[in-house]
Amino acid sequence: MLDANTKYLAASAEIAARIQAREHVLLAFIAYTTLAVGLSFSNDALLNLTLPVGYVALAAAFLSRHHDLVIGILRRYQHEISRLNSDEKGTPDYTSMGYLGRAVKERSKREYAQVLFIVLGGCASVYPAGAEFASPLTMAAFLWYGSILCSLLAIVVALKTQHDRKGWAK
């Protein structure tokens, strides 16, 4: 049977891995969106590179949400372990509300930055495709509208994640 310290450290390693994975998802989305928008402005033949931005935004939001919620579960697990095995009453614990509340507040700032980039990336990716929207409903226009819808859903997912995470901190 593993002792409490070993379980706590194992959860810490998993949290660190998930934080890193979450950041990689966001950085990959930012890199793709920046590259696609830049190339689409440079050459009309590359216009469709921005088409998947909305879809990628939604996928990135769901992956980020998954990691955030698992991190919250693991933090709660660490909190329960620390409560069961506390030797010194005066020692502050990272998962106590004094620290966890601040951590959630800081993670909320990251969530707002993600939403801002989804909005900016979505708008910038749609701008080069203006002619596609003027034409009748073609398959290309349908895909562009789907991309816009996915960008909006990505914003909803990011905001819902922030809302759900605040509930975990109580």
N, C-alpha and C positions, 0 to 999 in steps of 0.2 A: 504494500500500500504506500502510495506517495504521500509525503508530508505536505503541509500547507505551503511552505516556502517553494517547493518544487512546482506545485500546481500554479502558484502565483507567477513564478518566473516563466513557466510554459505559456501562460496566458499573455504575459508581457511580450514574449517573442512573437506570438501570433498577432498581437495588436500592432507591433512594429512592422511586421510584414504586410498587414492590411493597410496601414497608413501609407506605406511605400507604394503598394499596388494602386491605391486610390489616387495618389498624386501622379503616378505614371499614366493612368487613364485620362486625367485632366490635361496633362502636358501633351499627350498624343493627340487629343482633340484640338488643342490650341495650335499645335504644329501643323496638323492636317488642314485646319480651317485657314490658317494664315497662308500656307503654301497654295492651297486651291484658289483662294480669292486673289492672291497676287498673280498667279499664272493666268487666271481667267481675265484679269484686267489687261494683261500684256498681249494676249492673242485671242481673237474671236473663236478660233478653232478649239480652244481649250475651255470654252464656256461651260461645258457640262461637268467639269471637275468640281464645280461648286454644288452641283445637284445633290450629292449625298450628305451635305453638311447638316441638314436637319435630322436625317436618319442617324447620323453618327452622334449628333448631340443627344438624341434620345437614348441611344445605347450607352453613351458615356454617363448620362444622368442615372440610368438604372444600375450600372456597375458601381458608380460612386455611392449610390443609395445603399446597395447591398453591403459594401465595405463599411459604411458609416454605421449601419444598424448592427452589424456583427461586432464592430468595435464597441458600441454601446453595451451589447450583451456581455462581452468579455470584461469590460470595465465594471459592470454590475457584479459579475462573478468574482473579480478581484476584491471588490468591496465586501462581499459576503465572506470571502476567505479571511480578509483582514479583521473583520469583526469577530469571527470565531476564534482567532488565534492572536489576539492582541495582548502583549505582555506589559507594555508601558501605556498607561492611560493618557499621558500628556503628549505623546508623540503624534504630530499631525500625519494623516494618511492622505496620499494623493487623491484617492477616490472619495474623500470626505466632501461634503457640499461646498466647503470653502474653496476647494481647488476644482472640483468637477464643474461647478457652475461657471467658473471663469473659463475653463477649457471649452465648454459648450458655447460660450459667448464668442470665443476666438474662432471656433470652427464655424460659427454662423457667419463671420466675416468672409471666410473662404467660400461659403455657400453663396453669398451675395456676389462675390467676384465671379463665381461660376455662372450665375444667372446673367450677370452683365455681359460676360463674354459670349454666352449663347445668344443673347439679344443682338449684340454687335455683329457676331459672326453670321447669324441668320440674316440680318439686314444686308450685310455686305455681300453675302452669297447670292441673294435674290436680285440685287441691283443689276448685275450684268445680264440677267435673263429677262429683262423687261420686255423684249420683243416676243418672248415665248408666251407671255400673259396676254398680249394683244391679239394673238391668233385664236381661232376657235379651239374648243377643248380637244387638243391632240394628246397623244400618250405622253409627250414631253411636258406639256402644260400640266397634265394630271400628276406626273411625278414631281413637278415643282410645287404644286399645291400640297402634295403629300409631305414634301420636305418642310414646307412652312408649318404644317400641322404638327409634324414631329418636333420642330423647334419649340412650338408653344407647349407641347406635352412635356418636353424636357424641362422647361421652366417650372411647370406644375410639379413635376417629380422632384426637382431640386428644392422647391419651397416646401413641399410635403415632407421631405426628408428632414429639413430643418425643424419643422413643426413637431414631427415624431420624436426627434432627438431631444427637444426641450422637455417632452413628457418623460423621457427616461431619466432625466437629471433630477426629478422630484423624489 
